[in-house]
């Protein structure tokens, strides 16, 4: 093992997020032996596949910190924007919209989605949702 600290940090991060032990160990071993001077960090195709299998256990979204929508700062707006755009727009964009950040509309490249988001945003503004 090239970097023991990296191994333990990767292993614990993976297992703390529910990654199966065998997969976590394999992925942590691979990461701890990465060579930044080699193409693909020196990983074989099989090693790349293993790290790809483990990656979802490290990816958490902005909404993962909440058990229910009621725990968000503005449940009404978050529920509406998530319900309309979850899976279509990045969570960060949805979060910004739900928190009253109109600049997030500029992050939406699809014209139809931007139009829908703008309509919802405008209605919430008129209702005073962020006052």
N, C-alpha and C positions, 0 to 999 in steps of 0.2 A: 504494500500500500504506500503510495507516494506521499499523500497528505492525510495524516491520521485525523487531525482536527476537522478537516473538510468532510471526511468520511462520517464522523460522529454527528456533525451538524446536519448533514444531508439525511442520514439515517433517522435521526430524531425528528426532523421536520416531516419526513415522509410518514413515519409511524404515528406521529401525533395527529396526522390528518387522515388516518385510517388506511394507509397503504399496507397491504399484506407484508409480513415480515420478510419472506423470501425475496419478493420483488424489491422491497426497500433496501435490503442488504446488497443485492446485485447492483442496483442503480447507484447506491452510495459508493460501492467499490469502483465502479466505472468513473464516476465523477471525481473521486479522489485521485485517480490516475490520469486525468485529462492533461494533455500537453498543448498549451495554447499556441505553440509554434508549428503544430502539425495540422494538416487539413482535417476537418471534422473532429478536431481536438485529439486526433489519433484513435478515434473510436472505430471499431469494425461495424459492419452493417447490423450484425446481431446486437452489439452494444447500443447502437443508435436506437434500435427497436425497443430495447429494454428501457432506455431512458425516456422514450416517447410514451411507453405504457405507464411509467411512474409520474410523468409530468402533471397529469390532471390532479394528482393529490396535492400538488403545490400551488395550483391556481385557485385563488379564492376571489370572489367578486366583492364589490363594495357592499352588496346587500347581505352577504354571508354573516355579518356580525349581528344581524337581527333575526329573532326567531319568528316574528310575525310582522306584518306591515304596520301594525299599530305601534311598534317600537320605533319607527322612523320619526324624524323630527316633524314631518308634515304628512301624516298617514293618508289623508284624502288625496293630495297631489301625487304622492309616491304611488299609491294604489292605482290611480288613474293612468299615469304615464307608464308604469310597469305593465298594467293590464293591456294597454294599447300598443306598446312598443317592445316588451320583453322578448328577447330572441331576435328582434329585428335591428335594434340599435344597441350600441355598447352600454353597459351599465353606467359608466361614467357620464355619458351624455344624458341618460335617463335621470340620473341623480341630479345633475346640474339643472335640468328642466324642472324637476320636482321641487328643487330648492329656490326656484324663481330666477334662475340665471338665464336671461333671454339670449345671451351670446351663444348658448348651446345649440340654438337653432342653426347657427352657421356651421356646426359640426355635422349636420345631416345632409348627405349628398343626394339622396333620392328626393326628387321634387315632391312627389305625392306624400311621402312620409313627413317631409318638412312642412307641407301645407296642413296636414292633420295635426302635427305637433303644435304648429302656430295657432290653429283654431282652439285647441285645448288650452294652450298657454294663455291666450287672450281671454278666454272665458274665466279662467282662474284669476287673472289680473283684475277683471271687472268685478269679480266677487270679493276682491281684497284678500285673497288666500295667503298672501305673504306679508301682510301688514302687521 
